């Protein structure tokens, strides 16, 4: 989760647009001057509520376990945001692209490890799974649908409140396309090793 939080934080530092799932929280925090971590926790709370509704209350206790994780995760976003002094406006476009690439890589690695080791999911991943289950579709379709809804909501909110799009850009599109590919690569390289380390499958002899 620390790696995932670092990836998402770096994404916000590039000035090129943030990851789709947190674009709503980032847009709200930027427009109204609110704390990014607090807005992310609120967004994740809504994601947990959405999971409970979509699953019609089945497994609601497990879904609620995501809330304390979300609180810790959102605090870590604040810590990383304060600790990383990177300012996109004093760097070139290509330097920001390199930071974006690092952010996407870290986000994909963090997400893959969390899922493969059967840890409590990030609420963003949880709502994707719940949408996919409810529609009877695969995780990829669920992620694309949730990403598109988040980006659309961010655009509508930011245009209505500030007259411009906030938090959505090249980095958002790159994250939508590339994070899944990073997850697939990590799974291809080390999924069995991670599952064995977590005791989910027998270790290779």
Helices and strands as residue ranges (DSSP letters): H 2-13, G 20-22, H 23-32, H 36-54, H 60-83, G 88-90, H 93-116, H 123-135, H 139-162, H 170-197
